[in-house]
C-alpha cells in the first residue's frame, strides 16, 4: 500500500480529556484513490498532486487537526478499487474517502460505502445515477459533475451553429454512454439527427475503422467522447485521416483536457468542448490558479487536478464548520451538502442540488493557443446554472431509463 503521511500524530497533552475529544484531536485520516497505472495514469497522478497541493496551502491542517492522506492506486480496475477501498477503511481507519476517476471504479467503491456509511467524495466520477436514481446519501459529487450534464449545452450550442446531422464515437462504458446520451437527447429534441453512433473499447490503438465510416457519413459535425491516451490517439488519427478542417470536431471535456493536449501539436486546435472549468478563461481567480499551478508543477492544470483541488477545498470548508469532526459521518455529509464552494478556482460560488450534484455555469470552450504558444481551452459562450436535469422536470426525467448503449434518448 502506498501511504503518504502528511503530518504526525495527535497533539501532546490529551490524556486528561474525554475519549471522544482525544480521538478528534488525532489526525483526519483521508483515503485517496486514483489510477496511478493504466490508460488514465497521467490524470491520476495529477489528482494526487493537486489534492495534496491544496492541503499544503493549509499547512496540512483542517480545523486545527493534522491531516494524514493515504494514497492507493485503483489501477483503473473496479475489483482493485473495491479491494483498496476496503483496505483504507478497515485497515487504514480512513474517516472519509476521496477520488477514483473512471465510472466503473467509482461505482464499485460507492456500492461498498453504501454498507459502511463512510463519506465518499467524488470530484471526478461522473456516473449519472450516483446522484440520480441510484443515489447513495454518503456519496457526494464535490466539484464533480454528472456525465450528461455538460454535453446538453454542447448539443444546444451545436444546433445554434446550424448543425443538423452529427455522428458520435465514444469509449464503450458508462461515462461514454451517458455523455453521448445527454448530447443525443438534447440534439434530437431540438430538431437534429444522430446519423450514427460508434462504440469502441477503452485503450483502442487504431481508430481507422470508425474514421472511414465517419468520413462518408455526410454529417455536419462529429462528437467524440475520449479520455487519456485514447483522446490523444483519436485526435491525431482524425487529423492524419484528413478529417480535420473538413468536418468540425466536438468533444467531451476529457478529450481536450490538459492531460491530453499539453503534449500535442496543431491537430488539437479548434476542437470545441463543454465544461464547468476553462483554464483559458480571463477570470482573475481562474488565472491566479493557473499561474500557481504552472509555478508549482510546470504545467497548466488539468480537469483532474482542478477537480481534486476544489473538492479538497469544499470538504475542508465543511469540516471547518463542524470543528473537524469526522466521528459522525451523517453530520459531515449534511454539512457538505449545505456548504457552498466559495473562492474556488472557478472564480464563482457553486452550490449542490438536493441530490449532491453541483449546479454550474457550463462553458463552451475552443482549443486555442495562449500568449505563450501553449494550447488551452478558452471559453466562447456560457450556459448559466446548468443542473444535472438540464431543463427537464426532475421527477419526469428520472422516470426515463438511464443512458446506455441501448437507450440514448434519441427522438426519432
C-alpha positions in Angstrom: 0.0 0.0 0.0 1.3 3.4 -1.0 0.8 5.6 2.1 1.6 9.3 2.4 1.8 10.6 6.0 1.5 14.3 5.6 1.9 15.1 9.3 2.5 13.3 12.6 0.3 12.0 15.3 -2.1 13.8 17.7 -1.0 16.8 19.8 0.6 16.2 23.2 -1.4 16.7 26.4 -4.7 14.9 25.7 -4.8 12.2 28.3 -6.8 14.1 30.8 -9.6 14.9 28.3 -12.7 12.9 27.3 -12.0 10.0 24.9 -14.1 11.4 22.1 -12.3 14.7 22.2 -9.0 13.0 22.3 -10.0 11.0 19.2 -11.0 14.2 17.4 -7.6 15.7 18.2 -5.9 12.9 16.3 -5.2 13.3 12.5 -8.0 13.4 10.0 -7.4 10.2 8.0 -8.3 10.5 4.3 -8.2 7.6 1.9 -7.3 8.9 -1.6 -7.8 6.6 -4.6 -6.5 7.4 -8.1 -5.5 5.4 -11.2 -1.7 5.7 -10.9 -1.2 2.9 -13.6 -3.2 2.2 -16.8 -4.6 4.3 -19.6 -5.5 7.3 -17.5 -2.5 7.3 -15.2 -1.4 10.8 -16.1 -4.7 12.1 -14.8 -4.5 10.0 -11.7 -1.1 11.4 -10.8 -2.4 15.0 -11.1 -5.4 14.0 -8.9 -3.0 13.2 -6.1 -0.6 16.1 -6.7 -3.4 18.8 -6.7 -5.2 17.3 -3.7 -2.0 17.5 -1.6 -1.2 20.9 -3.0 -4.4 22.3 -1.6 -3.7 20.8 1.8 -0.2 22.1 1.8 -1.6 25.6 1.5 -3.4 25.0 4.7 -0.2 23.7 6.4 -1.8 20.3 6.2 -4.4 21.1 8.9 -8.2 21.4 8.9 -9.9 22.9 11.9 -6.8 22.6 14.0 -6.3 18.9 13.2 -3.4 17.4 11.3 -4.3 15.6 8.1 -3.0 12.2 7.0 -3.6 11.2 3.4 -3.3 7.5 2.5 -2.9 7.1 -1.3 -3.9 3.9 -3.2 -3.7 3.0 -6.9 -7.0 1.7 -8.1 -5.4 0.5 -11.4 -8.4 1.7 -13.4 -10.0 -1.6 -12.3 -13.3 -2.0 -10.3 -12.1 -5.1 -8.4 -8.9 -3.4 -7.5 -10.7 -0.2 -6.4 -13.0 -2.2 -4.2 -10.1 -4.0 -2.6 -8.3 -0.7 -2.0 -11.3 1.0 -0.5 -11.8 -1.9 2.0 -8.1 -1.7 2.9 -8.3 2.1 3.5 -11.5 1.9 5.7 -11.0 -1.4 7.5 -7.2 -1.4 8.0 -6.2 2.2 7.4 -9.2 3.5 9.5 -9.9 6.3 7.0 -12.7 8.5 8.2 -13.6 9.6 4.6 -12.7 8.5 1.1 -11.8 10.7 -1.9 -11.2 10.1 -5.6 -11.3 7.5 -8.3 -11.5 8.6 -11.9 -13.3 6.1 -14.1 -17.1 5.5 -13.6 -16.7 1.7 -13.1 -14.2 2.1 -10.3 -16.3 4.8 -8.6 -19.5 2.6 -8.8 -17.6 -0.3 -7.2 -16.5 1.9 -4.3 -19.9 3.5 -4.0 -21.6 0.1 -3.5 -19.1 -0.7 -0.8 -19.5 2.5 1.2 -23.3 2.1 0.9 -22.9 -0.6 3.5 -20.3 1.1 5.7 -21.7 4.6 5.7 -18.2 6.0 5.1 -18.4 9.5 3.5 -17.1 9.2 -0.1 -16.4 12.3 -2.1 -16.1 12.1 -5.9 -14.6 15.2 -7.5 -14.3 13.4 -10.9 -16.5 10.2 -11.1 -19.4 11.3 -13.3 -21.8 8.3 -13.4 -25.2 9.9 -13.6 -27.1 7.6 -11.3 -24.8 8.2 -8.3 -26.7 11.4 -7.9 -29.9 10.3 -9.6 -31.8 7.0 -9.5 -29.2 5.1 -7.5 -28.3 7.9 -5.1 -26.4 6.9 -2.0 -26.5 9.7 0.6 -23.0 9.3 1.8 -21.7 9.7 -1.8 -21.3 13.4 -2.8 -20.0 14.8 -6.0 -18.0 17.7 -4.7 -16.5 19.7 -7.6 -17.5 17.0 -10.0 -20.3 16.7 -12.5 -22.8 14.2 -13.8 -21.8 12.8 -17.2 -24.8 14.1 -19.3 -24.8 17.5 -17.5 -22.1 19.1 -19.7 -23.0 17.7 -23.1 -26.5 19.0 -23.2 -25.3 22.7 -23.5 -22.9 21.5 -26.2 -25.8 20.0 -28.1 -27.8 23.2 -27.8 -24.8 25.2 -29.0 -24.3 22.9 -32.0 -27.9 23.4 -33.0 -27.4 27.2 -32.8 -24.4 26.8 -35.2 -26.7 25.3 -37.8 -25.6 21.7 -37.3 -28.5 19.4 -38.1 -26.8 16.0 -38.5 -24.0 14.6 -36.4 -22.4 11.3 -35.5 -20.8 10.2 -32.2 -17.8 8.0 -31.5 -17.1 7.0 -27.9 -15.4 4.8 -25.4 -17.8 1.9 -24.6 -18.5 2.2 -20.9 -21.0 4.0 -18.6 -19.4 7.5 -18.9 -19.3 7.3 -22.7 -22.9 6.1 -22.9 -24.1 9.0 -20.6 -22.1 11.7 -22.2 -23.4 10.7 -25.7 -26.9 10.2 -24.3 -27.2 13.7 -22.9 -25.9 15.1 -26.2 -28.1 12.9 -28.4 -31.3 13.5 -26.5 -30.9 17.3 -26.4 -29.8 17.4 -30.1 -32.7 15.3 -31.4 -35.3 17.1 -29.3 -34.0 20.3 -30.8 -34.6 19.0 -34.3 -31.2 17.5 -35.1 -30.4 14.0 -36.3 -27.9 11.4 -34.9 -26.7 9.8 -38.1 -24.6 7.1 -36.5 -23.1 6.1 -33.1 -19.8 4.1 -32.8 -18.6 2.5 -29.6 -15.0 1.3 -29.0 -13.1 -0.4 -26.1 -11.0 1.7 -23.8 -7.4 1.7 -24.9 -8.1 1.4 -28.6 -5.0 1.7 -30.8 -6.5 2.0 -34.3 -9.5 4.2 -35.0 -9.4 3.9 -38.8 -12.4 1.5 -38.9 -14.5 4.3 -37.3 -12.9 7.2 -39.1 -13.5 5.6 -42.5 -17.2 5.4 -41.8 -17.3 8.9 -40.4 -15.7 10.3 -43.4 -18.5 9.1 -45.6 -21.4 9.8 -43.2 -22.4 13.2 -44.6 -22.6 14.8 -41.2 -22.3 18.4 -40.2 -20.1 17.6 -37.2 -18.7 14.7 -35.2 -18.8 14.3 -31.4 -16.2 12.2 -29.7 -16.0 11.1 -26.0 -12.4 10.1 -25.1 -10.2 10.0 -22.1 -6.5 9.6 -21.6 -4.4 8.0 -24.3 -7.5 7.3 -26.4 -8.0 11.1 -26.7 -4.5 11.6 -28.0 -4.8 8.8 -30.5 -8.2 9.7 -31.7 -7.4 13.4 -32.3 -4.1 12.5 -34.0 -5.7 9.9 -36.3 -8.6 12.2 -37.0 -6.2 14.8 -38.4 -4.0 12.3 -40.3 -7.1 10.8 -41.8 -7.8 14.2 -43.4 -11.0 14.9 -41.4 -9.6 18.0 -39.6 -10.7 21.1 -41.5 -13.4 19.1 -43.3 -15.8 18.0 -40.5 -15.9 20.1 -37.3 -14.9 18.0 -34.2 -16.8 18.4 -30.9 -15.7 16.5 -27.8 -16.1 15.7 -24.2 -14.2 17.9 -21.9 -11.8 15.0 -21.2 -10.9 14.8 -24.9 -9.2 18.2 -24.8 -8.1 18.1 -21.2 -4.7 19.5 -20.5 -3.6 15.9 -19.6 -4.2 15.1 -23.3 -3.4 18.3 -25.2 -0.3 19.6 -23.4 2.0 17.3 -25.4 0.2 17.6 -28.7 0.5 19.8 -31.8 -1.7 21.7 -34.2 -4.1 18.8 -34.6 -5.9 19.8 -31.4 -6.5 23.4 -32.4 -10.2 24.4 -32.9 -11.8 21.4 -31.2 -14.9 22.6 -29.3 -16.0 21.1 -25.9 -18.1 22.0 -22.9 -17.1 22.0 -19.3 -17.5 23.9 -16.0 -13.8 24.7 -16.0 -11.9 26.5 -18.7 -8.3 27.1 -18.0 -8.2 29.8 -20.7 -10.8 32.0 -19.0 -9.8 35.6 -18.4 -11.4 35.4 -14.9 -8.8 36.7 -12.5 -9.4 33.8 -10.0 -9.0 31.2 -12.7 -5.8 32.8 -14.0 -4.4 33.0 -10.5 -4.9 29.3 -10.1 -3.4 28.6 -13.5 -0.3 30.7 -12.7 0.1 29.0 -9.3 -0.2 25.5 -10.9 2.4 26.4 -13.5 4.7 27.7 -10.9 4.4 24.6 -8.7 4.2 21.8 -11.3 5.3 23.4 -14.6 2.0 22.6 -16.3 -1.3 24.2 -17.0 -3.9 22.5 -14.7 -6.0 19.6 -16.0 -9.6 18.9 -15.2 -8.4 16.1 -12.8 -6.1 18.4 -10.9 -8.6 21.2 -10.7 -11.4 18.9 -9.5 -9.3 17.4 -6.7 -8.0 20.8 -5.6 -11.5 22.2 -5.5 -13.0 19.0 -3.9 -10.5 19.2 -1.1 -11.4 22.8 -0.6 -15.1 22.1 -0.5 -14.8 19.4 2.2 -12.3 21.4 4.2 -14.7 24.3 4.4 -17.4 22.0 5.7 -15.1 20.4 8.2 -14.2 23.8 9.5 -17.9 24.4 10.3 -18.0 21.3 12.5 -14.6 21.8 14.1 -13.0 19.0 12.2 -15.3 16.2 13.4 -15.1 13.0 11.4 -16.6 10.7 14.0 -20.2 11.5 12.8 -20.5 10.6 9.1 -24.0 12.0 8.8 -23.0 15.3 10.3 -20.2 15.6 7.8 -22.3 14.7 4.8 -25.2 17.0 5.8 -22.7 19.9 6.4 -21.1 19.4 3.0 -24.5 19.3 1.3 -25.3 22.7 2.9 -21.9 24.3 2.1 -21.4 26.4 -1.0 -18.0 26.4 -2.6 -16.7 29.9 -2.5 -13.3 31.2 -3.6 -12.5 28.1 -5.7 -10.5 28.2 -9.0 -13.8 28.5 -10.8 -14.0 32.2 -9.8 -17.6 31.9 -8.7 -19.7 30.3 -6.0 -21.1 26.8 -6.6 -23.9 25.1 -4.7 -25.0 21.5 -4.6 -28.5 20.4 -5.5 -30.6 18.3 -3.2 -29.1 15.1 -4.5 -25.5 16.1 -4.0 -24.5 17.3 -7.5 -23.1 20.7 -8.3 -25.0 23.3 -10.4 -22.6 25.0 -12.7 -22.2 27.7 -15.3 -21.1 25.5 -18.3 -18.6 27.0 -20.7 -18.5 26.2 -24.4 -14.7 26.0 -25.0 -12.4 26.1 -28.0 -8.8 24.9 -28.1 -6.6 27.9 -29.0 -3.0 29.0 -28.4 -2.4 31.3 -25.5 0.1 34.1 -25.4 3.0 31.6 -24.6 2.0 29.5 -27.6 0.6 26.7 -25.4 -2.8 25.1 -26.2 -5.6 25.6 -23.8 -9.4 25.7 -23.6 -10.8 29.2 -23.9 -14.5 29.9 -23.3 -16.6 31.2 -26.2 -20.1 31.0 -24.6 -21.6 30.3 -21.2 -24.8 28.5 -20.1 -25.6 29.7 -16.5 -26.9 27.5 -13.7 -26.9 24.2 -15.5 -28.2 21.4 -13.3 -27.9 17.6 -13.9 -31.5 17.7 -15.1 -31.0 20.4 -17.7 -34.4 22.0 -18.4 -36.4 18.9 -17.6 -38.7 18.4 -14.6 -36.7 16.3 -12.2 -39.4 13.7 -11.4 -40.3 13.3 -15.1 -36.7 13.0 -16.1 -36.0 10.3 -13.6 -38.8 8.1 -15.0 -36.8 7.6 -18.2 -34.2 4.8 -18.3 -30.5 5.6 -17.5 -28.4 6.2 -20.6 -26.8 3.1 -22.1 -25.8 1.7 -25.5 -29.5 0.7 -25.9 -31.0 4.0 -24.7 -29.6 7.3 -25.9 -32.8 9.3 -25.5 -33.0 9.9 -29.3 -36.2 11.3 -30.6 -37.0 9.7 -33.9 
